[in-house]
Amino acid sequence: MFRDRRDAGRRLAGLLTDYARMPGLLVLGLPRGGVVVAAEVARALGGELDVLVVRKLGLPGRPELAIGAVATGGVTVLNHDVLSLYGVSPADLKAVAARELAELDRRLSAYRSGPQPVVAGRPTIVVDDGLATGSTMRAACQAVRMQSPARLVAAVPVAPAGTADALCGAADQVLVAHAPARFRSVGDWYDDFGQTEDHEVCEVLAARPGAPLS
């Protein structure tokens, strides 16, 4: 479906043309891969690019399965259905959250060399490279909503149809370029879905117009 994350970003931007050159437009990428997608969206629409750090909370022993997510600003979103199904104890949940909050702080320090952008009163598009359960995007949208954007859009290249529908209340608009009925993983829809490293995120952010000097 997509050659790589840059191709996905360009194609996603083609569905967001209503926001092109909109005054104050802010595009927030979720690290790591979402920042690469967001950079193409911001470039095409003429928006300001920045990063919003969110961490998935993985099920103990099965970290690929999300039991929730944490985001900057003290936001925590929990998937209570999964927690109940797998019998996750409060102690295990606390341990997972503590580990991911530490990683969140590390990434904030690694990626940000200047102040966070002002969100209040601005149209804001939150971008990731794809959704599975949607927990990470939901936490991201809650973190942004707390800052009173003029309009909040969640945009991704690919997500299962049910996940996209479940996110409708989290943002003013949820835009998914491709929502297959049969979905196994985000990576299945990319020819190249190699892991994005910290230094690549920093390079993308450093290349944006007006990026603060580190």
Secondary structure, DSSP 4 states (H G I P E B T S, - for coil): -BSSHHHHHHHHHTT-GGGTT-TT-EEEEPTTHHHHHHHHHHHHHTPEEEE--EEEEEETTEEEEEEEEEETTTEEEE-HHHHHHHT--HHHHHHHHHHHHHHHHHHHHHH-SSPPPP-TTSEEEEE-S--SSSHHHHHHHHHHHTT--SEEEEEEEE--HHHHHHTTTTSSEEEEEE--SS-S-GGGGBS--PPPPHHHHHHHHHHSTTPPP-
